[in-house]
Amino acid sequence: MSERKTVLIVCEQYYLRFYEPLADRLARSGFHPVWVTLDGYADWNHDYIDPGAAVERCADAPDLTCRDDVDALCRFERIVFARPELFKDNYRYTIEVVRTAERARRLAHVWYETTLELLSRFSPRAVFLWNGRYLPYSAVSAACAAAGQVFFTNEIGWIPGTIFVDRGTLSPDTTDLLGRRFESAAATDVARAESFLRDYTSGKATMVSQTLAPASEVRQRLLGTDGRFLLLYGCQVDWDTNVVIGARRFHSNEVAVSFLMECMSAIPGARIVVKTHPLDSEKKEDLLRRIVGDRGAVVSDIHPHTLIEASDAVAVRNSTLGFEALCYGKPVMLLEQAKYRHPQLTLDAPTVEEGAAELSRVSGKTCEVPDRPTLQRFILHLLDRYLVPGRYEYFFEPAKLELLSHFARSDSHRALEQVLNQSGSRMRVDVDARISRALGQCELRRPRRRSVLYERLRRLAEWVSLKPVW
């Protein structure tokens, strides 16, 4: 099927909303998107294949022998099943399908071999998968890497209506599909970068929606009568894979807040405001309040952009809040790795002493980060090369998607098509005979057709309000 320029999209039903605009665009450009289902069928405009039953049978075979390196593919699952109560509401496939740490090993082996079979059958130009750090995506990505197969990992972008596409495993930076970093972006189109920043900040285009309030009033309330310097820390959920697997030092918000309290202890009148995450299933406000004491506050119902405007500096582990703060020109201290990490954009705090020195520079008005021209180049790189625009269904107010008008010059789709057209043949793959036989019964299926009336209404809706901007 290689002549059909097939691309495989491996994901759960939930993530189809992000892939559908991309798949539709690729189909219009002559590619053949095939969804590899993980948890059953959902509405989808293209072909699909469901290997679920075959994978289950193979994983449950009593004489299955797992690969020697299979444990490396189950790092996340070992953590999940050590604390299942933390993850039960957020990783449905892991809890309901994987079920145990031992079964994770068996599924990792089977999905690895299943991927090799799919590569052998379809000879795809590329494989798309979500995140890539937990099953089955970790096994799929490992098999692709071993076979020399081009593959991409994806997550939601920082701007509503976008995703990012990384070649191979998730990148720690924003290197685009053609290998360009943001430093190479044209620095001449300052007006366009500033136009985006104005629209982003005036539209409060965060991924969540909470109460907006005048920033000056919030600042006065949080500082009190004696406060002079306000540090904002944005919590992340402890079940986020970027925290569970990607964190170097700070595996909990409590540890991060304690560290920041030490960093700011020498700054006169310094206070901290800790913003809880709206999706956190483990409510720890009382514990955070005990850590903060009378030197700050813990809040949950104030819009993050209001808090950014009210603060003097922002600290994050690696969350979207850091990018949002950069858009407001605020100094951002990174406690972990983040895609926007750069010496002219963000501050580092490898030790308490270095963190304290950075905050002292901010307090003393001698901090030069973020550098405005560097920020402008970074924004232009995101708009033109890195983030992939798509009007997908999510928790966005329609007005937020107006930001996609700034992607009129986006090169991301063209760059992706260039990579796909250039991807050549892979090395030969040896497929487990038992798994090959089991998957032989899985046929490529056509999408289930909707009614003619439904399709006409859908096209009308796209034409009226969901018209692509690229």
VONUTOR-717732 format. One record per residue: residue in one letter; z negated, x, y of N, C-alpha, C in turn. Coordinates in steps of 0.001 Angstrom, whole numbers, plus 500000, padded with zeros to 6 digits. Layout:
BEGIN
AZXYZXYZXY/...
END
This chain:
BEGIN
M500000500815498784500000500000500000500000500850501269/S500184502169501132500082503043502290501121502717503350/E502306502202502929503344501876503894502933500749504824/R501889500008504444501414498915505296500466499406506375/K500192500693506387499271501281507359497930500529507340/T497341500474506156496092499749505964494932500482506617/V494028499725507224492734500240507661491663499363507019/L490644499986506458489544499256505829488391499131506803/I487825497942506881486664497689507730485529497244506823/V484519498088506680483401497830505770482211497380506598/C481817496119506441480685495639507240480153494328506704/E478948494002507156478353492709506876478954491654507795/Q478735490384507455479291489288508248478925489398509727/Y477683489782510006477187489817511380478064490686512276/Y478566491793511730479294492750512552480768492399512734/L481236491347512073482631490948512261482938490591513707/R481959490044514410482187489638515806482619490821516663/F482148492018516306482514493209517070483848493788516606/Y484178493582515348485404494160514800486632493273514983/E486448491974515119487613491082515181488575491421516316/P488096491633517556489060491996518611489794493289518306/L489094494253517708489730495514517344490764495311516241/A490404494513515228491335494248514124492569493502514623/D492379492532515498493518491785516038494470492714516794/R493893493610517578494721494550518347495493495477517401/L494817495987516368495485496868515411496596496139514660/A496346494867514326497374494084513631498610493903514509/R498400493686515803499532493536516715500318494840516844/S499661495959516545500311497265516644500891497730515309/G500922496844514319501570497163513063500669497661511959/F499345497611512159498415498028511120497960496827510297/H497394497114509159496994496064508216495476496123508013/P494700495374508805493245495407508659492814494663507397/V491936495283506621491364494667505428489851494780505528/W489179493643505515487722493624505545487187493777504130/V486317494764503919485592494918502663484247494224502847/T484064493073502225482871492268502466481663492870501747/L480499492649502315479249493115501717478320491972501352/D478346490904502135477418489795501897478126488444501949/G479316488397501379480048487141501313481037486970502444/Y481837485920502328482938485680503268482451484965504514/A483095485276505644482929484558506906484313484382507509/D484420483578508549485717483376509191486306484710509626/W487552484941509263488199486234509484489700485997509479/N490407486604510411491830486329510592492748487179509729/H492180488098508927493004489057508202492621489086506723/D493305489914505949493017490010504519491619490579504279/Y491097490313503101489776490835502759489679491042501255/I488707491842500847488421492055499435486911492023499264/D486463491363498212485027491180497979484612491900496691/P484091493128496797483685493864495601482239493609495198/G481573492666495855480144492484495670479706492280494235/A480354491357493522479953491066492147480160492271491248/A481265492983491428481528494168490608480502495256490883/V480146495439492147479136496437492506477803496093491864/E477429494813491906476158494390491311476136494655489805/R477224494305489121477273494528487673477133496012487334/C477843496840488057477784498271487781476410498851488103/A475812498399489190474501498919489570473423498514488580/D473589497366487949472580496871487005472820497345485572/A473879498113485342474158498605483988473024499519483531/P472429499266482361471260500045481931471558501521481703/D472789501877481406473109503276481106473728504007482300/L473579503454483510474136504094484696473428505422484964/T474189506462485196473651507766485561474065508077486996/C473087508311487863473370508504489287473757509947489582/R474465510139490653474843511455491132473596512288491445/D473721513607491350472589514483491640472157514409493098/D473128514158494002472821514161495430472581512765495995/V472305511787495123472232510403495576471040510151496502/D469954510906496338468773510669497173469056510901498651/A469993511772498961470328512032500362470952510814501030/L471477509891500231472112508687500779471123507551500969/C469865507755500562468865506669500572467662506995501440/R467821507887502408466680508251503258466103507044503968/F466963506248504537466504505082505287465804504086504364/E466352503864503188465782502868502272464388503282501801/R464143504573501619462798505002501224461777504638502285/I462175504756503549461276504384504647461089502876504689/V462178502132504493462108500668504532461127500144503485/F461244500624502263460415500066501198459002500643501185/A458761501641502026457381502078502242456680501155503236/R457469500509504131456904499567505116457803498334505220/P457941497565504161458892496448504168458587495387505219/E457329495236505595456974494202506576457594494489507941/L457848495770508246458435496132509531459922495813509589/F460595495849508456462051495751508416462575494407507922/K461703493540507415462150492343506697463002491404507543/D462803491402508865463552490482509724464816491102510296/N465083492366509980466132493063510708467196493721509837/Y466922493910508553467905494520507662468028493642506418/R468768492558506608468887491550505551469485492132504277/Y470543492924504398471188493496503219470207494395502464/T469471495206503202468526496122502562467449495361501792/I466871494367502433465760493645501822466233492728500694/E467349492022500898467765491001499946468689491529498851/V469469492565499134470417493072498151469916494370497509/V469504495310498336469009496583497783467686496367497053/R466739495744497727465482495231497147464415496267496822/T464746497393496241463748498404495907464319499794496150/A463426500776496266463874502142496491464642502675495282/E464222502319494077464929502785492879466319502154492799/R466400500864493137467709500213493093468630500780494181/A468046501272495256468842501891496314469634503074495760/R469024503864494879469708505008494294470919504544493474/R470739503484492715471821502998491875472953502427492726/L472601501668493752473632501105494626474349502200495417/A473609503220495813474242504324496537475306504994495669/H474971505224494412475948505834493492477158504925493313/V476915503637493082478026502718492826478900502560494063/W478292502457495242479093502312496454479892503589496744/Y479342504730496413480083505976496571481348505932495712/E481176505575494444482322505518493535483263504365493893/T482705503253494346483534502121494779484430502522495939/T483870503295496868484667503758498005485830504613497536/L485591505502496584486676506329496056487765505462495422/E487354504407494719488336503498494119489150502787495199/L488479502327496262489193501651497346490154502607498056/L489730503855498226490627504842498840491848505086497967/S491625505148496650492725505365495727493687504184495730/R493145502966495816493987501778495749494773501554497034/F494128501707498191494755501308499455495362502473500231/S494953503711499949495388504869500751495324504534502240/P494154504162502737494066503676504120494279504784505138/R494769504401506310494854505350507414493466505739507893/A492507504797507783491138505087508210490207504033507637/V488919504360507651487869503429507249486909503279508425/F486616502036508792485648501742509851484358501236509204/L483226501742509661481954501253509134480896501297510225/W479913500423510082478908500268511124477770501269510920/N477453502047511919476305502953511970476431504103510986/G476464503834509701476673504891508715475421505571508220/R474234505084508639473000505778508277472206505068507180/Y472612503868506800471883503160505753472892502524504805/L472402502140503623473287501598502595473875500259502993/P475121500008502578475996500903501806476785501882502668/Y476600501787504013477426502602504902477220504097504687/S475998504502504364475747505929504135476543506431502934/A476637505614501886477411506009500699478910506000500993/V479368505018501750480791504938502105481203506157502923/S480394506507503921480743507646504777480718508951503993/A479748509099503086479684510326502278480907510456501374/A481337509346500775482517509376499914483776509689500721/C483885509102501917485045509394502768485088510874503142/A483927511411503498483875512824503875484274513715502704/A483777513381501515484097514193500339485580514118499983/A486205512978500246487611512789499900488565513238501004/G488026513678502124488884514060503233489510512880503941/Q488879511718503832489403510480504420488944510351505871/V489871510028506763489511509735508148488627508491508175/F487473508599508834486629507409508971485954507413510333/F485560506219510760484957506032512070483651505270511923/T482669505642512725481420504878512801481358504188514151/N480712503034514158480698502210515363479314501631515619/E479044501379516887477873500617517303478220499921518609/I477316499046519061477536498347520323477478499348521472/G478407499218522421478386500075523600477319499637524587/W477116500449525628476084500125526616476549499053527589/I477845498829527639478403497848528574478752496591527790/P478289495417528235478586494175527493480072494036527193/G480374493658525931481756493458525528482437494694524997/T481699495774524754482309497004524262481601497495523001/I482334498274522205481744499074521136482199500510521361/F481585501456520663482137502803520678482619503165519287/V483573504088519241484183504529517995484033506043517916/D483252506508516956483083507946516739483861508375515503/R484495509531515569485161510081514393484106510672513469/G484094510229512227483092510729511290481736510117511543/T480691510893511300479333510382511488479056510165512965/L478001509393513259477658509095514640477476510383515433/S478151510442516571478115511643517390476916511621518329/P476324512791518625475236512829519604475733512790521042/D477046512795521243477596512767522593478745511771522654/T479501511805523733480584510830523921481956511505523811/T482078512473522918483393513048522641484320511950522140/D485496511832522747486367510714522387487213511055521163/L488089510131520772488847510279519537489836511435519574/L490199511871520780491121512996520919490381514293521221/G489054514268521066488265515485521230487880515822522648/R488048514893523573487736515172524972486283514815525295/R485616515695526025484278515420526523484365514914527955/F483275514378528454483362513734529765483570514748530886/E483223516011530675483408517009531731484882517169532105/S485782516798531173487212516951531444487820515759532168/A487017514734532422487547513538533102487941513887534532/A488968513198535040489419513421536410488310513081537390/A488095513953538343487008513746539307487505513139540613/T488764512727540655489356512284541921489169510796542184/D488962510015541122488919508555541283487491508069541515/V486867508629542545485461508326542831485272506853543159/A486205506281543884486062504891544326485969503944543132/R486741504223542077486719503346540909485383503453540170/A484851504648540047483547504823539418482466504111540215/E482514504255541523481501503609542367481647502090542333/S482870501608542208483081500163542108482435499614540848/F482611500330539733481953499898538500480434499908538654/L479894500984539205478446501087539341477893499973540219/R478614499612541269478174498495542115478156497190541323/D479229496943540577479295495692539815478266495665538696/Y478049496812538053477096496882536942475680496597537438/T475305497216538540473934497045539038473745495710539750/S474746495259540488474599493967541170474611492816540175/G475360492967539062475407491934538045474288492010537042/K473431493045537158472297493227536227472789493107534784/A473769493918534441474512493733533196473814494353531990/T472572494028531806471848494510530645472254493724529396/M471877494247528228472186493577526967471217492440526691/V470148492341527470469184491248527315469037490550528657/S468409489393528650468209488636529885466741488248530003/Q466133488654531114464752488276531392464606487979532866/T463400487679533288463169487195534642463471488263535677/L464310487927536648464575488800537780463561488520538875/A463163489582539577462209489441540674462522490510541701/P462080490341542951462312491389543956461654492695543526/A462439493770543509461915495045543021460756495555543879/S460835495321545185459768495809546074458437495141545758/E458472493838545465457235493139545122456680493627543786/V457566493838542801457124494331541494456533495729541630/R457161496586542428456646497942542616455257497911543243/Q455100497098544285453796497022544960452712496541543999/R453056495554543184452071495012542240451693496036541182/L452685496779540681452411497739539615451694498987540121/L451981499399541355451308500576541902449892500264542356/G449637499039542793448309498710543302448068499374544645/T446803499522545008446476500054546339446535501576546399/D446317502247545254446228503709545274447453504406544664/G448348503661544034449472504282543358450550504762544302/R451184505900543943452248506458544781453504506814543988/F453375506895542669454505507323541833454515506447540593/L455677505819540302455764504880539185456769505386538154/L456276505586536937457113506007535818457309504830534872/L458555504520534562458880503436533633459212504008532270/Y458573503484531220458946503831529853459450502573529162/G460637502662528573461215501524527857461007501664526364/C460282500728525777460023500777524341461311500543523549/Q461365501137522383462385500818521391461701500250520161/V462442499460519405461865498911518184461757500021517146/D460649500084516467460409501171515524461263501062514273/W461958499898514085462844499778512928464282500187513241/D464553500568514485465896501022514866466243502289514082/T467431502315513469467796503498512681467860504761513540/N468177504620514829468189505791515703466799506385515855/V465782505561515659464397506036515705463944506486514323/V464195505649513319463726505942511960464315507247511447/I465615507454511667466292508632511125466548509674512210/G466881509231513415467315510172514439466213510808515252/A464991510274515219463929510817516056463496512199515574/R463287513101516514462791514430516177461262514477516234/R460689513844517271459238513955517485458539512610517597/F459204511655518236458512510433518640458957509259517777/H458247509033516697458602507979515762457928506658516101/S457169506610517192456558505347517618456428505345519129/N456392504152519697456209504027521140454839504541521564/E453839504370520708452483504791521057452425506315521262/V453092507065520375453114508525520509453859508928521775/A454961508255522056455745508572523250454953508295524521/V454257507158524578453472506809525774452325507794525960/S451665508170524888450573509146524991451081510471525555/F452256510893525094452868512124525602453140512008527099/L453707510895527526454028510713528942452772510651529799/M451711510070529275450453510024530028449955511436530324/E450118512346529370449730513736529605450640514385530638/C451947514105530540452904514709531472452611514319532919/M452181513092533155452000512617534522450563512761535020/S449699513362534220448278513402534571447993514204535835/A448828515187536155448572516040537317449227515523538592/I449954514413538514450650513876539690449735512885540395/P449365513131541654448468512213542374449074510810542478/G448275509823542158448705508444542310449766507997541327/A449927508730540219450963508373539234450483507236538350/R451376506281538149451091505169537254452305504946536351/I452065504386535191453126504150534224453241502655533950/V454458502172533819454684500798533368455466500887532061/V454934500273531024455539500288529704456218498941529478/K457538498972529300458303497747529073458497497563527573/T457940496503527013458106496237525588459524495760525311/H459939495885524053461289495480523665461267494029523201/P462215493189523672462184491763523317462399491482521834/L462978492432521088463236492207519669462177492821518759/D461122493364519342460113494028518518459357493008517685/S459430493175516358458750492235515463457286492598515251/E456895493799515670455495494199515588454941494262517004/K454190493253517401453663493190518752452444494105518872/K452587495133519706451522496127519847451084496279521299/E451215495201522073450851495301523481449402495728523676/D448498495208522844447076495552523009446844497041522766/L447493497609521736447346499034521468447913499857522617/L449065499451523129449661500166524258448776500060525497/R448176498909525719447283498755526874446062499661526760/R445562499838525546444415500741525370444808502182525691/I446042502562525326446507503914525623446695504100527131/V447281503103527781447564503185529219446283503092530040/G445356502253529607444098502077530329444321501558531731/D443598502166532701443714501714534090444744502526534875/R445585503270534151446590504113534823447988503502534767/G448057502229534440449366501589534399449287500189533851/A450436499694533369450518498318532880451536498251531758/V451368497251530912452323496938529848452897495571530165/V454231495466530267454864494209530653455918493845529619/S456181492546529520457176492072528554458171491097529149/D457864490516530305458673489400530811459420489728532098/I459513490984532484460222491372533701461562491991533315/H462607491607534006463949492114533728463946493640533811/P464555494337532830464537495805532865465164496391534116/H466169495727534679466782496271535889465860496150537089/T465049495120537133464034495016538180463070496189538086/L462636496506536873461705497611536678462354498949537016/I463628499119536678464329500356537023464357500537538533/E464723499485539249464775499569540710463403499863541299/A462349499346540677461001499519541208460419500897540924/S460981501621539982460377502869539520460913504087540270/D460180505203540148460629506482540686461377507287539619/A461006507091538372461658507788537262461555506919536019/V462436507175535059462494506399533825462440507368532650/A461653507030531639461579507838530419461962506971529232/V462760507519528333463178506809527127463219507805525979/R463262507249524763463551508119523627465066508358523571/N465846507316523380467316507460523430467971506098523650/S467319505199524353467763503807524397468787503536525493/T469355502322525451470312501873526466469674501852527848/L468365501662527920467685501641529209467937502934529983/G468085504048529283468369505304529961469713505283530653/F470732504748529975472046504620530605471968503686531805/E471263502578531657471116501634532765470456502309533962/A469438503123533709468755503812534799469678504815535490/L470528505495534728471490506408535334472414505666536295/C472797504459535917473685503673536781473015503332538115/Y471702503317538132470948503098539379470632504415540086/G471075505545539525470810506835540139469393507318539974/K468668506794538994467276507185538786467188508424537887/P466220509309538146465985510422537212465542509879535857/V466174510342534791465895509865533432465397511029532591/M464198510880532023463640511891531128463871511458529692/L464550512313528927464835512016527528463794512681526631/L463214511886525743462265512418524776462953512755523458/E464153512194523237464924512457522019466384512695522411/Q467253512790521416468683512944521674469252511621522177/A470262511691523005470982510494523454472390510909523828/K473316509972523736474712510282524019474944510658525484/Y474054510261526371474222510576527784473398511811528194/R472886512548527211472112513744527524473016514824528102/H472605515379529262473378516422529924472486517015531009/P472517518335531205471602518939532186471805518464533604/Q472977517924533922473201517402535276473026515885535348/L472688515284534211472444513837534199470995513487533874/T470372514228532979469054513840532478468091515021532481/L466803514689532381465733515674532303465248515777530866/D464847516972530455464279517179529122462782517430529235/A462058517131528154460618517347528115460224517857526738/P460612519083526390460270519600525070458771519822524882/T458038520034525989456582520195525930455956519390527048/V454637519190526950453911518495528020454069519241529331/E453967520572529286454042521377530510455406521221531183/E456470521256530396457809521117530971458059519695531450/G457534518721530725457652517344531179456912517123532482/A455715517699532609454932517575533838455652518225535010/A456283519381534754457013520060535825458189519222536312/E458903518577535385460042517730535769459577516536536591/L458514515890536157458009514729536909457471515150538273/S456903516343538365456421516842539659457585517043540620/R458714517525540101459898517676540953460395516321541443/V460360515320540558460767513979540984459810513467542056/S458511513623541818457506513156542774457627513867544118/G457966515170544059458089515944545285459451515848545942/K460329514976545436461662514730546010462555515968545938/T462339516841544943463198518021544805464073517944543559/C464026516836542853464853516661541652466281516313542062/E467258516988541484468666516760541825469429516051540708/V468709515469539761469308514764538623469034513268538765/P470034512418538553471409512738538132472289513181539301/D473104514170539041474081514635540014475176513582540148/R475419513115541361476326511977541552477758512263541092/P478373513384541449479734513632540957479801513706539430/T478774514265538794478755514318537330478658512911536754/L477817512086537367477689510696536903479021509961537051/Q479718510186538145481005509521538340482011509926537264/R482045511196536906482952511645535848482564511029534509/F481269510950534267480778510355533022481218508898532921/I481078508148533989481463506734534007482969506589533781/L483776507395534449485222507311534266485623507641532834/H484945508600532219485204508933530814484907507745529917/L483773507073530155483423505904529343484452504799529498/L484857504532530737485780503431531006487180503707530458/D487627504943530568489026505246530284489274505797528887/R488240506383528240488499507120527008487601506753525833/Y486366506357526118485400506329525021485036504925524557/L484524504093525433484140502748525024485386501903524762/V485313501082523720486444500248523322486159498818523759/P486945498273524686486670496921525181487128495845524211/G486352494785524148486707493640523307485824492461523652/R486421491334523858485622490143524218485117489496522935/Y483939489888522524483404489364521282482215488438521540/E481958487604520560480856486644520661479524487377520524/Y478675487236521523477352487843521482476490487120522498/F475304487657522764474380486962523661474644487361525104/F475865487153525570476233487525526919476513486269527743/E476030486289528983476482485282529925477935485612530281/P478793484605530448480216484883530718480445485839531873/A479592485768532897479800486621534074479683488100533727/K478872488417532713478704489822532358479999490429531831/L480816489611531188482067490135530633483101490425531715/E482828490023532948483734490372534036483802491877534239/L482805492596533755482825494047533846484014494652533109/L484546493910532131485673494440531380486917494626532250/S486921494048533442488051494263534349488167495739534739/H487067496478534638487090497904534987487757498757533905/F488118498133532781488759498864531689490282498745531731/A490825498402532880492275498201532989493058499463532628/R492455500636532826493144501887532516492647502498531204/S491951501726530412491373502274529183492454502814528256/D492206504007527744493125504674526826492600504637525394/S491473503952525163490799504047523873491626503447522742/H492289502316522981493108501716521928494314502593521603/R494969503130522626496118503987522385495705505244521628/A494563505810522010494085507015521335493769506726519871/L493173505561519624492865505191518238494146505039517428/E495141504365517995496402504191517279497094505531517042/Q496965506445517988497550507775517811496902508494516633/V495580508425516550494874509071515432495278508434514110/L495364507101514087495729506412512847497153506748512413/N498060506838513361499448507151513009499618508588512537/Q498717509461512972498820510867512591498053511185511319/S497181510287510879496377510579509691497287510646508473/G497196511765507769498087511981506638497425511697505317/S498017512239504249497503511991502904496197512737502693/R495369512163501847494079512762501529494182513588500251/M493103514289499984493030514985498701492945513944497582/R493308514337496381493236513433495232491780513148494903/V491486511879494598490107511496494280490030511101492813/D488952511529492162488684511137490781487700509976490801/V488082508879490174487303507644490232486616507412488896/D485365506994488931484625506633487733485373505514487004/A485695505732485744486533504788484994485879503421484880/R484561503375484667483885502074484525483963501286485826/I483709501958486930483749501263488220485180500876488563/S486132501711488197487536501378488439487925500111487677/R487479499999486421487788498795485645487121497558486257/A485870497699486675485159496555487259485839496081488536/L486272497033489371486911496669490640488347496209490443/G488907496461489255490264496000488995490400494500489051/Q489295493794488888489321492331488955489199491808490382/C488940492698491330488794492285492735490154492338493417/E490653491193493771491985491113494357491913491002495872/L492979491485496509493119491305497940493359489826498222/R492609489268499157492697487829499446493148487594500874/R493826486465501034494266486051502366493138485319503080/P493148485318504406492106484571505120492215483086504849/R491092482429504845491090480980504648491584480318505920/R492624479531505771493289478967506945492486477825507548/R492391477861508872491747476776509592492788475706509900/S492318474590510377493227473498510700494123473886511868/V495280473220511953496217473480513049495566473187514397/L494789472090514463494116471726515716493137472816516127/Y492382473344515156491412474405515454492122475622516034/E493233476011515418493940477194515881494505476992517284/R495003475791517568495547475538518909494441475590519958/L493284475013519633492157475044520567491656476474520769/R491640477264519675491197478647519800492123479441520709/R493448479272520524494404479995521372494271479565522829/L494048478265523050493882477772524412492646478388525058/A491556478466524295490325479062524819490529480529525163/E491250481257524316491523482663524590492362482810525855/W493337481934526009494221482018527167493467481716528462/V492552480739528394491839480302529608490732481277529985/S489878481635529021488679482385529400488463483669528658/L489189483931527604488967485145526830490174486047526846/K490960485954527893492190486733527975491870488221528017/P492466489034527121492174490458527121492521491109528447/V491773492164528820491996492824530094492674494164529901/W492891494616528660493531495917528468495032495775528283/
END
